[in-house]
Amino acid sequence: MQETRQYILEILREHGEATVDDIVAYLQRRRGKITPVTVRHHLLRLQQENLITEPQLRHRSTPGRPQHVYALTEKANAHFPNNYQHLALSLLEQLRQHMPPQNINVILEGVADSMAQEARMPNLPLPQKMDVAVEYLSSRGYEAFWERNDEGFILHTSNCPYHEIARENHTLCDMDMRLIAALMGVVPRRVGHVINGDATCAYLIPDKRH
């Protein structure tokens, strides 16, 4: 990532939120002169990449015009070092060593069901449910989209939020199947799998009207 934009992400991570003037002041202390126009350009690029939120109006506690503040999105967390992948893989390995497979499946099915409840899937016709599912999955890092199929619909996920884990442990792939089944209210059939070299993980959602 371009250096100035990475600095802006770090500023927002440290301070929670910041205005353009705040960011200019922080950057000037780090790397010298920079203008508000330049900062706004970088903020626009970060918004286009869904790494920062739309600006929110914040009223001052002292006289003056309200200011817009910016904050990080969940997607921005991927741009900071973390140990989540290694930790999750280690936890799964410990579960595998100390628990029967059926017990592990019960735990992961519970996780998937909890995620589906979080999505609050409304009782809508299937195409509208596909839209809601895509929005929810994309907000969780899956980069989802759907298309029609002779048998119903194909739900694609072009990004795996835990791809490093899935390379060594396919258990979370089964959890995704459970999650999609809970979101859609119908058992899907996997018709594409990134691990097998496909462009996306793809799930056939049958339309019962067919």
Protein Blocks (a to p, Z undefined) as FASTA:
>chain_A
ZZklmmmmmmmmmnopacfklmmmmmmmmnopadfklmmmmmmmmmmnopaccddddddf
becdddddddddfklmmmpccfklmmmmmmmmmmmmmpcfklmmmmmmmmmmmmmmmnop
acddfklmmmmmmmmmmmnonopaddddfklpadddfbdfklmmmmmocklmmmmmmmmm
mmnopacddfbdfknopabdcdddddfkZZ
